[in-house]
Amino acid sequence: MSNELQNAFEILTGRIGEQTSQTEWFEITQERINDFADVTLDQQWIHIDVEKANAGPFGAPIAHGQLTLSIMGHLPRVADASNKQTALEGQKLTINYGFDKVRFPSPVPAGSKIRTTGTLKRVEIKGAMIETMNELVVEIEGQEKPCCVAESLGRLVF
């Protein structure tokens, strides 16, 4: 094991339980929902038929759960010195390894603003990589219940 890998592992292990990120609020527009529906071929009326969705069970068109999942890790980060999303010494790249668990406790109505907060939960060495598991919580501005809670896996390549 390289010194860089061992040092990074020790740094990350010390951060377990810490909040690792919080994003800026990001609006989920009807246009974005429609574009996602076009790309994924999911044209269900609760997403794209505004008139019918307004009279439907959620009172408005809602974003696809997969849309929320797809963008939550790419939302604009808060630019401050405490953001710990910077690369570690010797790190070449980070890859998305997938998810252990994903839940969508509440819908995201069109026009809502969402943001993501992450907490580092697990760190393991996997060969020349470090695997991390972050619990990501996506909240909707003005609502108490989150719209998505996911255990995201990443691999840091050294």
GIVENVEN-V185918 format. One record per pair of residues at least 24 apart in sequence whose C-alpha atoms are under 10 Angstrom apart, sorted by the first residue. I is the first residue (numbers start at 1). GAP is how many residues later the second one is. Records with the same first field share a line. If there is no record, write none. Layout:
# GIVENVEN-V185918
I: GAP ; GAP
This chain:
# GIVENVEN-V185918
1: 124 ; 126 ; 127 ; 128
2: 88 ; 126 ; 156
3: 86 ; 87
4: 84 ; 85 ; 86 ; 87 ; 154
5: 83 ; 84 ; 85 ; 86 ; 120 ; 122 ; 123 ; 124 ; 125 ; 151 ; 152 ; 153
6: 119 ; 124
7: 81 ; 82 ; 83
8: 79 ; 80 ; 81 ; 82 ; 83 ; 117 ; 122 ; 148 ; 150
9: 79 ; 114 ; 115 ; 116 ; 120 ; 121 ; 122 ; 123
10: 113
11: 77
12: 72 ; 76 ; 108 ; 110 ; 111 ; 112 ; 118 ; 120
13: 107 ; 108 ; 109 ; 110 ; 111 ; 119
14: 106 ; 109
15: 69 ; 104 ; 105 ; 106 ; 107 ; 108
16: 103 ; 104 ; 105 ; 106 ; 107 ; 116 ; 117 ; 118
17: 101 ; 102 ; 103 ; 104 ; 105 ; 117 ; 118
18: 66 ; 100 ; 101 ; 102 ; 103 ; 116
19: 64 ; 65 ; 98 ; 99 ; 100 ; 101 ; 102 ; 115 ; 116 ; 117
20: 62 ; 63 ; 64 ; 65 ; 97 ; 98 ; 99 ; 100 ; 101 ; 114 ; 115 ; 116
21: 52 ; 56 ; 57 ; 61 ; 62 ; 63 ; 64 ; 95 ; 96 ; 97 ; 98 ; 99 ; 113 ; 115
22: 53 ; 54 ; 55 ; 56 ; 57 ; 61 ; 93 ; 94 ; 95 ; 96 ; 97 ; 114 ; 115 ; 116
23: 49 ; 50 ; 51 ; 52 ; 53 ; 54 ; 55 ; 56 ; 60 ; 91 ; 92 ; 93 ; 94 ; 95 ; 115
24: 51 ; 52 ; 53 ; 54 ; 55 ; 89 ; 90 ; 91 ; 92 ; 93
25: 50 ; 51 ; 52 ; 53 ; 87 ; 88 ; 89 ; 90 ; 91 ; 114 ; 115 ; 116
26: 45 ; 46 ; 49 ; 50 ; 85 ; 86 ; 87 ; 88 ; 89 ; 90 ; 114 ; 115
27: 83 ; 84 ; 85 ; 86 ; 87 ; 88 ; 113 ; 114
28: 34 ; 35 ; 39 ; 40 ; 80 ; 81 ; 82 ; 83 ; 84 ; 85 ; 86
29: 33 ; 34 ; 80 ; 81 ; 82 ; 83 ; 84
30: 31 ; 32 ; 33 ; 79 ; 80 ; 81 ; 82
31: 79 ; 80
32: 31 ; 35 ; 78 ; 79
33: 28 ; 29 ; 30 ; 31 ; 34 ; 35 ; 76 ; 77 ; 78
34: 29 ; 30
36: 27 ; 28 ; 30 ; 31
37: 26 ; 27 ; 30
40: 24 ; 26 ; 27
46: 63
47: 62 ; 63
48: 62
50: 60
53: 56
58: 48 ; 49 ; 50 ; 51
59: 50
60: 47 ; 48 ; 49 ; 50 ; 51
61: 46 ; 47 ; 48 ; 49 ; 50
62: 45 ; 46 ; 47 ; 48 ; 49 ; 50
63: 44 ; 45 ; 46 ; 47 ; 48 ; 49
64: 40 ; 43 ; 44 ; 45
65: 37 ; 38 ; 39 ; 40 ; 41 ; 42 ; 43 ; 82 ; 83
66: 38 ; 82
67: 41
68: 36 ; 39 ; 40 ; 46 ; 47 ; 48 ; 70 ; 79 ; 80
69: 33 ; 34 ; 35 ; 67 ; 69 ; 78 ; 79 ; 80 ; 81
71: 45
72: 42 ; 43 ; 44 ; 45 ; 64 ; 65 ; 66 ; 76 ; 78
73: 42 ; 43 ; 44 ; 45 ; 63 ; 65 ; 79
74: 42
75: 39 ; 40 ; 41
76: 39 ; 40
77: 38 ; 39 ; 40
87: 69
88: 68 ; 70
89: 69
90: 66 ; 67 ; 68
91: 38 ; 39 ; 65 ; 66 ; 67
92: 64 ; 65 ; 66
93: 36 ; 62 ; 63 ; 64 ; 65
94: 35 ; 36 ; 37 ; 60 ; 61 ; 62 ; 63 ; 64
95: 36 ; 58 ; 59 ; 60 ; 61 ; 62
96: 35 ; 56 ; 57 ; 58 ; 59 ; 60
97: 34 ; 35 ; 36 ; 55 ; 56 ; 57 ; 58 ; 59
98: 35 ; 53 ; 54 ; 55 ; 56 ; 57
99: 34 ; 35 ; 36 ; 51 ; 52 ; 53 ; 54 ; 55
100: 33 ; 34 ; 35 ; 50 ; 51 ; 52 ; 53
101: 34 ; 48 ; 49 ; 50 ; 51 ; 52
102: 33 ; 34 ; 46 ; 47 ; 48 ; 49 ; 50
103: 34 ; 43 ; 44 ; 45 ; 46 ; 47 ; 48
104: 34 ; 42 ; 43 ; 44 ; 45 ; 46
105: 40 ; 41 ; 42 ; 43 ; 44
106: 33 ; 34 ; 37 ; 39 ; 40 ; 41 ; 42
107: 33 ; 38 ; 39 ; 40 ; 41
108: 31 ; 32 ; 38 ; 39 ; 40
109: 31
112: 28 ; 29 ; 30
113: 26 ; 27 ; 28 ; 29
114: 24 ; 25 ; 26 ; 27 ; 28 ; 29 ; 32 ; 33
115: 24 ; 25 ; 26 ; 31 ; 32
116: 24 ; 30 ; 32 ; 33
117: 32
118: 31 ; 32 ; 33 ; 34
119: 32
120: 31 ; 32
121: 30 ; 31
122: 31
123: 30 ; 31 ; 32
124: 31
125: 30 ; 31
126: 29 ; 30 ; 31
127: 30 ; 31
128: 27 ; 28 ; 29 ; 30
129: 25 ; 26 ; 27 ; 28 ; 29
130: 24 ; 25 ; 26 ; 27 ; 28
131: 24 ; 25 ; 26
132: 24
